[in-house]
Amino acid sequence: MILIAMCLCILCFLVIWWISIKFGGFIGNLLNDEKGRKIGRAIPFWLGFAFIIYMIGTPILSYRYFSYLCHKNAGQKVYKTVEQWKEENPNVFETLKQIHSLNEYDKNFIENHKEIKIDNKKYTLSTGGNNVVLQYFHRDEFNLGTINYYSYIIFDSITNSVIAQDDSYVYSILPFTHKVCEKQRKVSIDDFSNPKLNELE
């Protein structure tokens, strides 16, 4: 990954060097002065040099930050297991059928549950849940778009509380440089729907 970025930077440097010579010659001929020729070469050279430093530094720093986030924040936090939820809500699980499309929800239900705010992040209603246990989704990006953050929340609409939260990160600096950091989930939204009702579809 870093090697690819460095190769591209070397290519950019050669292009900038060529442009500097041409631009310096143009300025020198325009001013008919050797000093003007040097200044003309220096301006694009140093601008190009700063751009190369930026191009090398961005992927390195972004990847280090991505690794930190992956180690520290990625994974699932479970606040309530499926068994605990069933104990707190007897006879509810048997009635729950998984919803695969937002169109299956009642319009008033969507209006009341389409968004929630957790830790100052706006989560949008997603599919996979049911009329009681819902799944919400949040996406963000930072470090100039090199790191994408994805968060899924399993939400209990009875108590208005989070059952589980799953965070993952994706690092992408070039179209062919792509790394995903996600960890195994202990609780899934599928666990909160009665499989017998799903088989009747």
C-alpha angles and dihedrals in degrees: 000000000000090000091056091050091049092050090052090048091052089051090049090049092054090049091048091048090053091047090049092055093047094044092046091051091049093051092044092052091045093053094029087224135119091216090055089051091055093047090048090054094044098054099060091035095058093039088052092046091053089049091052092050088051092048092050096042098047098062093042095050093040092051092049090051091046090053090050092050091046092052098041108031111017119102139053127302112203115201096172130017123225090250092053091049092050091051091051092047108039118194092005099100092060090062098049120106121186117249116217099182133039087228088071090066121088112256093238090050092053091047091054097041107028094109140021132179120227122174090347091304121121113229123196125213112260136186128265098066132086139226093292109028110044135189121222130190134207129182130186138163134206144166089062092310095303092116123049121195122206125187130181123191128196104210132194108218092192095063097018090234136131115252096185140349125205120195127188136170135211124201117204125164099155132018090258097040107081130149127175125203113196131137133212116283120233094192127036131192086236089067091069098061127079106248090206091062091046090054090058092067 
